[in-house]
Amino acid sequence: MGFDAMSISRLTRRDWLKQGAAALGMVGIAPSLVRAAIETPPEWEPQSDRKIRIGVVGGGFGLSFHWHEHPNCEVTAVSDLLPQRREMLQNRYGCDKAYDSLEELVHDPDLDAVAVFTPVPDHARHTILCMEHGKHVIAACPACITLEEAAQLKEVKERTGLKYMNAETSYYHPETIAMRQLVRDGVLGEILYSEGEYYHPGIGRTTDSLSWGYGMPNSDDRTWRYGFPPMLYPTHSTAFIVGVTGERLAKVSCIGTTDPDEPALKDNDYDNPFLSGMAMFETDRGHPSRMNVSWHIHAHGERAQWFGTKGALYSPTWTGQPFILSVQGQSNVTERPWFWETLPPDMRYDSGHNGSHPHISHEFVMALVEEREPAIDLYESLAFCVPGIVAHDSALQGGARLDVPCFDVT
Ligand SMILES: NC(=O)c1ccc[n+]([C@@H]2O[C@H](COP(=O)([O-])OP(=O)(O)OC[C@H]3O[C@@H](n4cnc5c(N)ncnc54)[C@H](O)[C@@H]3O)[C@@H](O)[C@H]2O)c1
């Protein structure tokens, strides 16, 4: 198997007590071990001539992936409800075949897989439809927005045996990849506390262009983002801990904040009164983890900081805090690693969200080529989003501490 970041995380979860404890027992951390832990794994090399035939649905965010640049993939069909977006998808991916809807595309016998980049409330339904038609799925985050949908996704995945991956960008930020390696090697000691955040001022408000007509000017129809509950979109934050240590977020107390003058909080489809959710989780290993999502504080972007007993790592911020890896007794490392060499050559560039899009595209294609589960499989994807569903409930109950159900394989 080539470089697979999740295999590191899975190894950590399974073998944590055995390997992590051994690493923690070391006296001091050598500078070479700190360096080695954030070094780029071996360079990618072609392994197969097989081409995965993918259909891409959703010509907004769905335009920003690298299927056509991967030597083991070709875009066989595209779809969007809007003709302009269908055309944009065809141009972007050099694809002749276009369908008017996902519901038509799923019948195409030439497709191995479908990339679902449709509105959030449709993710579970669209994923299930694709799997019921025998297609593997990669879908935008979050996997779902209700516990019932989480159970349905688990059922269809386990019944069909098809592969599912969530295109969660925070999982492939360079510092998240580095953290998986640092955790694997025990360099930071035990990760006792973590903070993750996703801040995107304006989302869901009546004054935000994304609330109207799929970003098309002069359209008066609401999009799914109008009044969308922040904690139903938790994955950019939660992936920073779940996708690094393999822990599950087991309990939560969440405080929601609101704006009494915001019309979108009075008549949205979700009965949502919040513009922010600030959630305090406890993991299944008893570690506190503070995860925020906000549409209305003066802050921007997705980032995390992780605190271990022997070191800490800080993601850069939009205000200028640099990447810092601080390890007891060692000089700080401030050079951010990018891990480009793990990708096919044509994909080694940053197309958004801290260089995560090529890694996501590559991992899904290689999982299908190698006939293995992708790094962010369905269980991981549900472990990213289910805690937010419960956190939203907690906020509605004034911060009540609630248990988070686990949808892992039993
Ligand atoms: N960092 C990230 O991971 C990130 C960033 C942006 C968006 N996203 C996610 O990507 C997804 C898409 O976001 P967006 O901004 O492009 O949303 P959007 O609402 O602008 O676009 C969704 C598109 O899906 C199309 N669509 C809906 N139903 C369809 C159907 N049945 N058949 C064919 N096409 C259909 C719509 O016409 C629309 O063009 C969302 O889930 C969003 O949360 C993730």
The ligand as a Gaussian input file, in Angstrom:
#p B3LYP/6-31G(d) Opt

LIG

0 1
 N      -14.088000      22.596000       2.720000
 C      -15.049000      21.815000       2.303000
 O      -14.986000      20.632000       2.538000
 C      -16.243000      22.382000       1.557000
 C      -16.213000      23.660000       0.999000
 C      -17.328000      24.088000       0.256000
 C      -18.431000      23.242000       0.109000
 N      -18.422000      22.017000       0.686000
 C      -19.573000      21.099000       0.560000
 O      -19.750000      20.737000      -0.807000
 C      -21.138000      20.569000      -1.091000
 C      -21.520000      21.457000      -2.248000
 O      -21.276000      22.786000      -1.862000
 P      -21.577000      23.983000      -2.871000
 O      -21.075000      25.213000      -2.247000
 O      -21.105000      23.617000      -4.230000
 O      -23.177000      23.942000      -2.821000
 P      -24.202000      24.451000      -3.881000
 O      -25.525000      24.387000      -3.248000
 O      -23.709000      25.745000      -4.457000
 O      -24.101000      23.391000      -5.071000
 C      -24.720000      22.142000      -5.051000
 C      -25.013000      21.772000      -6.487000
 O      -25.640000      20.509000      -6.493000
 C      -26.589000      20.519000      -7.547000
 N      -27.597000      19.476000      -7.294000
 C      -28.488000      19.396000      -6.267000
 N      -29.250000      18.303000      -6.385000
 C      -28.841000      17.663000      -7.522000
 C      -29.259000      16.487000      -8.193000
 N      -30.258000      15.721000      -7.706000
 N      -28.635000      16.143000      -9.350000
 C      -27.642000      16.913000      -9.853000
 N      -27.203000      18.044000      -9.254000
 C      -27.790000      18.413000      -8.100000
 C      -27.183000      21.899000      -7.493000
 O      -27.795000      22.266000      -8.715000
 C      -25.965000      22.744000      -7.176000
 O      -25.350000      23.265000      -8.337000
 C      -21.863000      20.930000       0.195000
 O      -22.152000      19.767000       0.884000
 C      -20.865000      21.743000       0.980000
 O      -21.047000      21.592000       2.351000
 C      -17.350000      21.564000       1.406000

